[in-house]
Amino acid sequence: MAYDACLDRVPHDRALSNQPSRPERSFWRRWLDAILIAQQRRADREIARYLATRGGITDDIEREIERRFLFNR
């Protein structure tokens, strides 16, 4: 016979207190994440602006985006 624990009979503070929580990220990790997110947003805005001035995406424009924005040439 299998034993099945019913967690609704256990107070929630006891049931959750022993579970490991995700460690908080350090200040420097949060700082780096914020910088990376800002750079990604800037790149997205530049690509959107480039596409808006060119009237849509074609194979040539896709290659130009890769050349300009992904490879920094």
PyMOL Python script that loads the backbone (N, CA, C, O; Angstrom):
from pymol import cmd

cmd.read_pdbstr("""\
ATOM      1  N   MET A   1       0.840  -1.168   0.000  1.00  0.00           N
ATOM      2  CA  MET A   1       0.000   0.000   0.000  1.00  0.00           C
ATOM      3  C   MET A   1       0.891   1.238   0.000  1.00  0.00           C
ATOM      4  O   MET A   1       1.837   1.330   0.781  1.00  0.00           O
ATOM      5  N   ALA A   2       0.588   2.168  -0.862  1.00  0.00           N
ATOM      6  CA  ALA A   2       1.384   3.393  -0.962  1.00  0.00           C
ATOM      7  C   ALA A   2       0.851   4.427   0.012  1.00  0.00           C
ATOM      8  O   ALA A   2      -0.346   4.471   0.297  1.00  0.00           O
ATOM      9  N   TYR A   3       1.733   5.244   0.511  1.00  0.00           N
ATOM     10  CA  TYR A   3       1.360   6.312   1.424  1.00  0.00           C
ATOM     11  C   TYR A   3       1.313   7.611   0.638  1.00  0.00           C
ATOM     12  O   TYR A   3       2.263   7.945  -0.070  1.00  0.00           O
ATOM     13  N   ASP A   4       0.236   8.329   0.756  1.00  0.00           N
ATOM     14  CA  ASP A   4       0.059   9.592   0.041  1.00  0.00           C
ATOM     15  C   ASP A   4      -0.143  10.692   1.073  1.00  0.00           C
ATOM     16  O   ASP A   4      -1.127  10.689   1.812  1.00  0.00           O
ATOM     17  N   ALA A   5       0.792  11.627   1.117  1.00  0.00           N
ATOM     18  CA  ALA A   5       0.686  12.734   2.068  1.00  0.00           C
ATOM     19  C   ALA A   5      -0.248  13.788   1.509  1.00  0.00           C
ATOM     20  O   ALA A   5      -0.155  14.167   0.341  1.00  0.00           O
ATOM     21  N   CYS A   6      -1.122  14.242   2.332  1.00  0.00           N
ATOM     22  CA  CYS A   6      -2.062  15.280   1.937  1.00  0.00           C
ATOM     23  C   CYS A   6      -1.567  16.603   2.509  1.00  0.00           C
ATOM     24  O   CYS A   6      -1.594  16.806   3.723  1.00  0.00           O
ATOM     25  N   LEU A   7      -1.116  17.501   1.640  1.00  0.00           N
ATOM     26  CA  LEU A   7      -0.506  18.738   2.108  1.00  0.00           C
ATOM     27  C   LEU A   7      -1.515  19.763   2.600  1.00  0.00           C
ATOM     28  O   LEU A   7      -1.128  20.741   3.238  1.00  0.00           O
ATOM     29  N   ASP A   8      -2.784  19.566   2.323  1.00  0.00           N
ATOM     30  CA  ASP A   8      -3.737  20.546   2.831  1.00  0.00           C
ATOM     31  C   ASP A   8      -3.979  20.379   4.329  1.00  0.00           C
ATOM     32  O   ASP A   8      -4.619  21.229   4.947  1.00  0.00           O
ATOM     33  N   ARG A   9      -3.480  19.299   4.918  1.00  0.00           N
ATOM     34  CA  ARG A   9      -3.579  19.104   6.363  1.00  0.00           C
ATOM     35  C   ARG A   9      -2.377  19.686   7.092  1.00  0.00           C
ATOM     36  O   ARG A   9      -2.388  19.813   8.317  1.00  0.00           O
ATOM     37  N   VAL A  10      -1.342  20.038   6.339  1.00  0.00           N
ATOM     38  CA  VAL A  10      -0.115  20.568   6.935  1.00  0.00           C
ATOM     39  C   VAL A  10      -0.141  22.089   6.806  1.00  0.00           C
ATOM     40  O   VAL A  10      -0.455  22.601   5.731  1.00  0.00           O
ATOM     41  N   PRO A  11       0.179  22.823   7.871  1.00  0.00           N
ATOM     42  CA  PRO A  11       0.238  24.283   7.748  1.00  0.00           C
ATOM     43  C   PRO A  11       1.245  24.683   6.668  1.00  0.00           C
ATOM     44  O   PRO A  11       2.318  24.090   6.553  1.00  0.00           O
ATOM     45  N   HIS A  12       0.885  25.691   5.883  1.00  0.00           N
ATOM     46  CA  HIS A  12       1.717  26.073   4.738  1.00  0.00           C
ATOM     47  C   HIS A  12       3.096  26.569   5.148  1.00  0.00           C
ATOM     48  O   HIS A  12       4.062  26.357   4.415  1.00  0.00           O
ATOM     49  N   ASP A  13       3.213  27.219   6.293  1.00  0.00           N
ATOM     50  CA  ASP A  13       4.532  27.705   6.690  1.00  0.00           C
ATOM     51  C   ASP A  13       5.482  26.543   6.996  1.00  0.00           C
ATOM     52  O   ASP A  13       6.691  26.674   6.806  1.00  0.00           O
ATOM     53  N   ARG A  14       4.964  25.431   7.458  1.00  0.00           N
ATOM     54  CA  ARG A  14       5.815  24.263   7.680  1.00  0.00           C
ATOM     55  C   ARG A  14       6.133  23.547   6.373  1.00  0.00           C
ATOM     56  O   ARG A  14       7.250  23.067   6.178  1.00  0.00           O
ATOM     57  N   ALA A  15       5.173  23.477   5.500  1.00  0.00           N
ATOM     58  CA  ALA A  15       5.373  22.763   4.238  1.00  0.00           C
ATOM     59  C   ALA A  15       6.375  23.486   3.355  1.00  0.00           C
ATOM     60  O   ALA A  15       7.132  22.844   2.626  1.00  0.00           O
ATOM     61  N   LEU A  16       6.392  24.798   3.407  1.00  0.00           N
ATOM     62  CA  LEU A  16       7.258  25.560   2.524  1.00  0.00           C
ATOM     63  C   LEU A  16       8.594  25.953   3.153  1.00  0.00           C
ATOM     64  O   LEU A  16       9.506  26.350   2.428  1.00  0.00           O
ATOM     65  N   SER A  17       8.737  25.858   4.444  1.00  0.00           N
ATOM     66  CA  SER A  17       9.946  26.367   5.093  1.00  0.00           C
ATOM     67  C   SER A  17      11.176  25.526   4.787  1.00  0.00           C
ATOM     68  O   SER A  17      12.285  26.061   4.788  1.00  0.00           O
ATOM     69  N   ASN A  18      11.028  24.241   4.528  1.00  0.00           N
ATOM     70  CA  ASN A  18      12.190  23.382   4.293  1.00  0.00           C
ATOM     71  C   ASN A  18      12.625  23.350   2.841  1.00  0.00           C
ATOM     72  O   ASN A  18      13.669  22.783   2.520  1.00  0.00           O
ATOM     73  N   GLN A  19      11.853  23.941   1.972  1.00  0.00           N
ATOM     74  CA  GLN A  19      12.216  23.921   0.568  1.00  0.00           C
ATOM     75  C   GLN A  19      13.265  24.985   0.293  1.00  0.00           C
ATOM     76  O   GLN A  19      13.138  26.124   0.741  1.00  0.00           O
ATOM     77  N   PRO A  20      14.301  24.611  -0.445  1.00  0.00           N
ATOM     78  CA  PRO A  20      15.345  25.605  -0.733  1.00  0.00           C
ATOM     79  C   PRO A  20      14.817  26.683  -1.670  1.00  0.00           C
ATOM     80  O   PRO A  20      14.129  26.392  -2.647  1.00  0.00           O
ATOM     81  N   SER A  21      15.141  27.902  -1.365  1.00  0.00           N
ATOM     82  CA  SER A  21      14.725  28.997  -2.234  1.00  0.00           C
ATOM     83  C   SER A  21      15.853  29.307  -3.207  1.00  0.00           C
ATOM     84  O   SER A  21      17.012  28.968  -2.966  1.00  0.00           O
ATOM     85  N   ARG A  22      15.499  29.950  -4.300  1.00  0.00           N
ATOM     86  CA  ARG A  22      16.501  30.326  -5.290  1.00  0.00           C
ATOM     87  C   ARG A  22      17.400  31.394  -4.683  1.00  0.00           C
ATOM     88  O   ARG A  22      16.902  32.394  -4.166  1.00  0.00           O
ATOM     89  N   PRO A  23      18.694  31.202  -4.735  1.00  0.00           N
ATOM     90  CA  PRO A  23      19.577  32.211  -4.142  1.00  0.00           C
ATOM     91  C   PRO A  23      19.457  33.534  -4.896  1.00  0.00           C
ATOM     92  O   PRO A  23      19.344  33.561  -6.121  1.00  0.00           O
ATOM     93  N   GLU A  24      19.485  34.605  -4.153  1.00  0.00           N
ATOM     94  CA  GLU A  24      19.371  35.920  -4.769  1.00  0.00           C
ATOM     95  C   GLU A  24      20.643  36.217  -5.555  1.00  0.00           C
ATOM     96  O   GLU A  24      21.754  35.918  -5.118  1.00  0.00           O
ATOM     97  N   ARG A  25      20.447  36.807  -6.719  1.00  0.00           N
ATOM     98  CA  ARG A  25      21.604  37.131  -7.545  1.00  0.00           C
ATOM     99  C   ARG A  25      22.362  38.298  -6.932  1.00  0.00           C
ATOM    100  O   ARG A  25      21.780  39.164  -6.280  1.00  0.00           O
ATOM    101  N   SER A  26      23.660  38.304  -7.152  1.00  0.00           N
ATOM    102  CA  SER A  26      24.489  39.360  -6.585  1.00  0.00           C
ATOM    103  C   SER A  26      24.221  40.680  -7.293  1.00  0.00           C
ATOM    104  O   SER A  26      23.611  40.718  -8.361  1.00  0.00           O
ATOM    105  N   PHE A  27      24.683  41.747  -6.683  1.00  0.00           N
ATOM    106  CA  PHE A  27      24.535  43.073  -7.267  1.00  0.00           C
ATOM    107  C   PHE A  27      25.161  43.127  -8.647  1.00  0.00           C
ATOM    108  O   PHE A  27      24.566  43.663  -9.582  1.00  0.00           O
ATOM    109  N   TRP A  28      26.347  42.580  -8.777  1.00  0.00           N
ATOM    110  CA  TRP A  28      27.058  42.649 -10.058  1.00  0.00           C
ATOM    111  C   TRP A  28      26.355  41.821 -11.125  1.00  0.00           C
ATOM    112  O   TRP A  28      26.353  42.217 -12.291  1.00  0.00           O
ATOM    113  N   ARG A  29      25.765  40.700 -10.773  1.00  0.00           N
ATOM    114  CA  ARG A  29      25.032  39.897 -11.742  1.00  0.00           C
ATOM    115  C   ARG A  29      23.788  40.644 -12.220  1.00  0.00           C
ATOM    116  O   ARG A  29      23.478  40.633 -13.412  1.00  0.00           O
ATOM    117  N   ARG A  30      23.074  41.291 -11.300  1.00  0.00           N
ATOM    118  CA  ARG A  30      21.907  42.079 -11.675  1.00  0.00           C
ATOM    119  C   ARG A  30      22.310  43.258 -12.546  1.00  0.00           C
ATOM    120  O   ARG A  30      21.606  43.603 -13.495  1.00  0.00           O
ATOM    121  N   TRP A  31      23.446  43.879 -12.226  1.00  0.00           N
ATOM    122  CA  TRP A  31      23.959  45.000 -13.018  1.00  0.00           C
ATOM    123  C   TRP A  31      24.282  44.541 -14.441  1.00  0.00           C
ATOM    124  O   TRP A  31      23.912  45.203 -15.411  1.00  0.00           O
ATOM    125  N   LEU A  32      24.971  43.410 -14.559  1.00  0.00           N
ATOM    126  CA  LEU A  32      25.323  42.874 -15.877  1.00  0.00           C
ATOM    127  C   LEU A  32      24.067  42.505 -16.664  1.00  0.00           C
ATOM    128  O   LEU A  32      23.979  42.791 -17.858  1.00  0.00           O
ATOM    129  N   ASP A  33      23.106  41.878 -16.012  1.00  0.00           N
ATOM    130  CA  ASP A  33      21.850  41.538 -16.685  1.00  0.00           C
ATOM    131  C   ASP A  33      21.145  42.787 -17.203  1.00  0.00           C
ATOM    132  O   ASP A  33      20.603  42.779 -18.308  1.00  0.00           O
ATOM    133  N   ALA A  34      21.147  43.862 -16.412  1.00  0.00           N
ATOM    134  CA  ALA A  34      20.512  45.103 -16.842  1.00  0.00           C
ATOM    135  C   ALA A  34      21.211  45.689 -18.060  1.00  0.00           C
ATOM    136  O   ALA A  34      20.551  46.194 -18.968  1.00  0.00           O
ATOM    137  N   ILE A  35      22.526  45.627 -18.089  1.00  0.00           N
ATOM    138  CA  ILE A  35      23.275  46.135 -19.238  1.00  0.00           C
ATOM    139  C   ILE A  35      22.980  45.300 -20.482  1.00  0.00           C
ATOM    140  O   ILE A  35      22.772  45.851 -21.563  1.00  0.00           O
ATOM    141  N   LEU A  36      22.961  43.992 -20.337  1.00  0.00           N
ATOM    142  CA  LEU A  36      22.679  43.127 -21.484  1.00  0.00           C
ATOM    143  C   LEU A  36      21.270  43.350 -22.025  1.00  0.00           C
ATOM    144  O   LEU A  36      21.065  43.367 -23.238  1.00  0.00           O
ATOM    145  N   ILE A  37      20.313  43.519 -21.140  1.00  0.00           N
ATOM    146  CA  ILE A  37      18.943  43.781 -21.569  1.00  0.00           C
ATOM    147  C   ILE A  37      18.865  45.122 -22.291  1.00  0.00           C
ATOM    148  O   ILE A  37      18.183  45.237 -23.310  1.00  0.00           O
ATOM    149  N   ALA A  38      19.557  46.137 -21.774  1.00  0.00           N
ATOM    150  CA  ALA A  38      19.553  47.454 -22.426  1.00  0.00           C
ATOM    151  C   ALA A  38      20.179  47.378 -23.814  1.00  0.00           C
ATOM    152  O   ALA A  38      19.676  47.997 -24.751  1.00  0.00           O
ATOM    153  N   GLN A  39      21.262  46.635 -23.958  1.00  0.00           N
ATOM    154  CA  GLN A  39      21.896  46.489 -25.267  1.00  0.00           C
ATOM    155  C   GLN A  39      20.977  45.764 -26.248  1.00  0.00           C
ATOM    156  O   GLN A  39      20.914  46.121 -27.424  1.00  0.00           O
ATOM    157  N   GLN A  40      20.273  44.753 -25.766  1.00  0.00           N
ATOM    158  CA  GLN A  40      19.350  44.023 -26.630  1.00  0.00           C
ATOM    159  C   GLN A  40      18.213  44.927 -27.089  1.00  0.00           C
ATOM    160  O   GLN A  40      17.818  44.890 -28.254  1.00  0.00           O
ATOM    161  N   ARG A  41      17.689  45.737 -26.176  1.00  0.00           N
ATOM    162  CA  ARG A  41      16.619  46.672 -26.546  1.00  0.00           C
ATOM    163  C   ARG A  41      17.105  47.688 -27.571  1.00  0.00           C
ATOM    164  O   ARG A  41      16.389  48.009 -28.520  1.00  0.00           O
ATOM    165  N   ARG A  42      18.323  48.194 -27.381  1.00  0.00           N
ATOM    166  CA  ARG A  42      18.880  49.153 -28.329  1.00  0.00           C
ATOM    167  C   ARG A  42      19.025  48.531 -29.705  1.00  0.00           C
ATOM    168  O   ARG A  42      18.681  49.155 -30.709  1.00  0.00           O
ATOM    169  N   ALA A  43      19.535  47.297 -29.762  1.00  0.00           N
ATOM    170  CA  ALA A  43      19.682  46.603 -31.042  1.00  0.00           C
ATOM    171  C   ALA A  43      18.322  46.379 -31.694  1.00  0.00           C
ATOM    172  O   ALA A  43      18.177  46.552 -32.904  1.00  0.00           O
ATOM    173  N   ASP A  44      17.336  45.999 -30.907  1.00  0.00           N
ATOM    174  CA  ASP A  44      15.979  45.795 -31.449  1.00  0.00           C
ATOM    175  C   ASP A  44      15.416  47.086 -32.028  1.00  0.00           C
ATOM    176  O   ASP A  44      14.792  47.080 -33.089  1.00  0.00           O
ATOM    177  N   ARG A  45      15.642  48.210 -31.314  1.00  0.00           N
ATOM    178  CA  ARG A  45      15.156  49.503 -31.818  1.00  0.00           C
ATOM    179  C   ARG A  45      15.865  49.886 -33.117  1.00  0.00           C
ATOM    180  O   ARG A  45      15.227  50.372 -34.051  1.00  0.00           O
ATOM    181  N   GLU A  46      17.176  49.670 -33.180  1.00  0.00           N
ATOM    182  CA  GLU A  46      17.918  50.024 -34.391  1.00  0.00           C
ATOM    183  C   GLU A  46      17.470  49.179 -35.581  1.00  0.00           C
ATOM    184  O   GLU A  46      17.343  49.690 -36.694  1.00  0.00           O
ATOM    185  N   ILE A  47      17.234  47.906 -35.355  1.00  0.00           N
ATOM    186  CA  ILE A  47      16.773  47.036 -36.440  1.00  0.00           C
ATOM    187  C   ILE A  47      15.375  47.452 -36.881  1.00  0.00           C
ATOM    188  O   ILE A  47      15.092  47.494 -38.079  1.00  0.00           O
ATOM    189  N   ALA A  48      14.499  47.760 -35.927  1.00  0.00           N
ATOM    190  CA  ALA A  48      13.149  48.194 -36.279  1.00  0.00           C
ATOM    191  C   ALA A  48      13.195  49.498 -37.074  1.00  0.00           C
ATOM    192  O   ALA A  48      12.455  49.664 -38.044  1.00  0.00           O
ATOM    193  N   ARG A  49      14.063  50.420 -36.663  1.00  0.00           N
ATOM    194  CA  ARG A  49      14.205  51.682 -37.383  1.00  0.00           C
ATOM    195  C   ARG A  49      14.739  51.437 -38.797  1.00  0.00           C
ATOM    196  O   ARG A  49      14.269  52.044 -39.760  1.00  0.00           O
ATOM    197  N   TYR A  50      15.712  50.554 -38.910  1.00  0.00           N
ATOM    198  CA  TYR A  50      16.287  50.228 -40.223  1.00  0.00           C
ATOM    199  C   TYR A  50      15.223  49.621 -41.136  1.00  0.00           C
ATOM    200  O   TYR A  50      15.125  49.988 -42.307  1.00  0.00           O
ATOM    201  N   LEU A  51      14.432  48.700 -40.608  1.00  0.00           N
ATOM    202  CA  LEU A  51      13.378  48.079 -41.412  1.00  0.00           C
ATOM    203  C   LEU A  51      12.302  49.091 -41.813  1.00  0.00           C
ATOM    204  O   LEU A  51      11.770  49.026 -42.921  1.00  0.00           O
ATOM    205  N   ALA A  52      11.986  50.015 -40.922  1.00  0.00           N
ATOM    206  CA  ALA A  52      10.961  51.012 -41.230  1.00  0.00           C
ATOM    207  C   ALA A  52      11.413  51.925 -42.367  1.00  0.00           C
ATOM    208  O   ALA A  52      10.598  52.335 -43.192  1.00  0.00           O
ATOM    209  N   THR A  53      12.692  52.240 -42.415  1.00  0.00           N
ATOM    210  CA  THR A  53      13.178  53.122 -43.486  1.00  0.00           C
ATOM    211  C   THR A  53      13.337  52.385 -44.798  1.00  0.00           C
ATOM    212  O   THR A  53      13.361  53.014 -45.856  1.00  0.00           O
ATOM    213  N   ARG A  54      13.446  51.065 -44.756  1.00  0.00           N
ATOM    214  CA  ARG A  54      13.640  50.281 -45.978  1.00  0.00           C
ATOM    215  C   ARG A  54      12.344  49.688 -46.511  1.00  0.00           C
ATOM    216  O   ARG A  54      12.327  49.151 -47.619  1.00  0.00           O
ATOM    217  N   GLY A  55      11.261  49.774 -45.750  1.00  0.00           N
ATOM    218  CA  GLY A  55       9.966  49.346 -46.234  1.00  0.00           C
ATOM    219  C   GLY A  55       9.663  47.871 -46.083  1.00  0.00           C
ATOM    220  O   GLY A  55       8.700  47.402 -46.689  1.00  0.00           O
ATOM    221  N   GLY A  56      10.402  47.132 -45.337  1.00  0.00           N
ATOM    222  CA  GLY A  56      10.119  45.712 -45.128  1.00  0.00           C
ATOM    223  C   GLY A  56      11.378  44.885 -45.226  1.00  0.00           C
ATOM    224  O   GLY A  56      12.469  45.408 -45.453  1.00  0.00           O
ATOM    225  N   ILE A  57      11.215  43.589 -45.053  1.00  0.00           N
ATOM    226  CA  ILE A  57      12.387  42.714 -45.023  1.00  0.00           C
ATOM    227  C   ILE A  57      12.465  41.901 -46.317  1.00  0.00           C
ATOM    228  O   ILE A  57      11.484  41.313 -46.773  1.00  0.00           O
ATOM    229  N   THR A  58      13.647  41.894 -46.876  1.00  0.00           N
ATOM    230  CA  THR A  58      13.952  41.064 -48.036  1.00  0.00           C
ATOM    231  C   THR A  58      15.232  40.324 -47.723  1.00  0.00           C
ATOM    232  O   THR A  58      15.829  40.543 -46.670  1.00  0.00           O
ATOM    233  N   ASP A  59      15.661  39.460 -48.609  1.00  0.00           N
ATOM    234  CA  ASP A  59      16.905  38.734 -48.390  1.00  0.00           C
ATOM    235  C   ASP A  59      18.094  39.686 -48.294  1.00  0.00           C
ATOM    236  O   ASP A  59      18.977  39.508 -47.455  1.00  0.00           O
ATOM    237  N   ASP A  60      18.107  40.697 -49.160  1.00  0.00           N
ATOM    238  CA  ASP A  60      19.209  41.665 -49.125  1.00  0.00           C
ATOM    239  C   ASP A  60      19.237  42.446 -47.813  1.00  0.00           C
ATOM    240  O   ASP A  60      20.302  42.675 -47.241  1.00  0.00           O
ATOM    241  N   ILE A  61      18.063  42.851 -47.345  1.00  0.00           N
ATOM    242  CA  ILE A  61      17.998  43.595 -46.088  1.00  0.00           C
ATOM    243  C   ILE A  61      18.384  42.704 -44.922  1.00  0.00           C
ATOM    244  O   ILE A  61      19.049  43.157 -43.990  1.00  0.00           O
ATOM    245  N   GLU A  62      17.979  41.452 -44.961  1.00  0.00           N
ATOM    246  CA  GLU A  62      18.357  40.523 -43.891  1.00  0.00           C
ATOM    247  C   GLU A  62      19.874  40.358 -43.828  1.00  0.00           C
ATOM    248  O   GLU A  62      20.453  40.347 -42.742  1.00  0.00           O
ATOM    249  N   ARG A  63      20.516  40.231 -44.987  1.00  0.00           N
ATOM    250  CA  ARG A  63      21.981  40.136 -45.010  1.00  0.00           C
ATOM    251  C   ARG A  63      22.630  41.417 -44.490  1.00  0.00           C
ATOM    252  O   ARG A  63      23.634  41.367 -43.779  1.00  0.00           O
ATOM    253  N   GLU A  64      22.056  42.556 -44.846  1.00  0.00           N
ATOM    254  CA  GLU A  64      22.592  43.834 -44.377  1.00  0.00           C
ATOM    255  C   GLU A  64      22.453  43.966 -42.855  1.00  0.00           C
ATOM    256  O   GLU A  64      23.359  44.468 -42.190  1.00  0.00           O
ATOM    257  N   ILE A  65      21.327  43.520 -42.310  1.00  0.00           N
ATOM    258  CA  ILE A  65      21.144  43.542 -40.853  1.00  0.00           C
ATOM    259  C   ILE A  65      22.193  42.673 -40.181  1.00  0.00           C
ATOM    260  O   ILE A  65      22.800  43.086 -39.193  1.00  0.00           O
ATOM    261  N   GLU A  66      22.409  41.486 -40.700  1.00  0.00           N
ATOM    262  CA  GLU A  66      23.433  40.611 -40.124  1.00  0.00           C
ATOM    263  C   GLU A  66      24.799  41.275 -40.194  1.00  0.00           C
ATOM    264  O   GLU A  66      25.558  41.243 -39.226  1.00  0.00           O
ATOM    265  N   ARG A  67      25.112  41.870 -41.325  1.00  0.00           N
ATOM    266  CA  ARG A  67      26.416  42.494 -41.503  1.00  0.00           C
ATOM    267  C   ARG A  67      26.578  43.672 -40.532  1.00  0.00           C
ATOM    268  O   ARG A  67      27.614  43.807 -39.881  1.00  0.00           O
ATOM    269  N   ARG A  68      25.558  44.511 -40.441  1.00  0.00           N
ATOM    270  CA  ARG A  68      25.659  45.727 -39.610  1.00  0.00           C
ATOM    271  C   ARG A  68      25.578  45.453 -38.117  1.00  0.00           C
ATOM    272  O   ARG A  68      26.399  45.941 -37.341  1.00  0.00           O
ATOM    273  N   PHE A  69      24.599  44.682 -37.728  1.00  0.00           N
ATOM    274  CA  PHE A  69      24.279  44.595 -36.321  1.00  0.00           C
ATOM    275  C   PHE A  69      24.840  43.373 -35.618  1.00  0.00           C
ATOM    276  O   PHE A  69      25.151  43.439 -34.428  1.00  0.00           O
ATOM    277  N   LEU A  70      24.975  42.276 -36.314  1.00  0.00           N
ATOM    278  CA  LEU A  70      25.450  41.068 -35.653  1.00  0.00           C
ATOM    279  C   LEU A  70      26.959  40.931 -35.699  1.00  0.00           C
ATOM    280  O   LEU A  70      27.573  40.418 -34.764  1.00  0.00           O
ATOM    281  N   PHE A  71      27.550  41.389 -36.782  1.00  0.00           N
ATOM    282  CA  PHE A  71      28.985  41.211 -36.943  1.00  0.00           C
ATOM    283  C   PHE A  71      29.764  42.506 -36.771  1.00  0.00           C
ATOM    284  O   PHE A  71      30.994  42.502 -36.817  1.00  0.00           O
ATOM    285  N   ASN A  72      29.056  43.617 -36.574  1.00  0.00           N
ATOM    286  CA  ASN A  72      29.679  44.929 -36.337  1.00  0.00           C
ATOM    287  C   ASN A  72      30.734  45.300 -37.357  1.00  0.00           C
ATOM    288  O   ASN A  72      31.821  45.755 -37.003  1.00  0.00           O
ATOM    289  N   ARG A  73      30.409  45.102 -38.633  1.00  0.00           N
ATOM    290  CA  ARG A  73      31.359  45.468 -39.689  1.00  0.00           C
ATOM    291  C   ARG A  73      30.954  46.747 -40.345  1.00  0.00           C
ATOM    292  O   ARG A  73      31.634  47.215 -41.258  1.00  0.00           O
TER     293      ARG A  73
END
""", "prot")
cmd.dss("prot")
cmd.show_as("cartoon", "prot")
cmd.util.cbc("prot")
cmd.orient("prot")
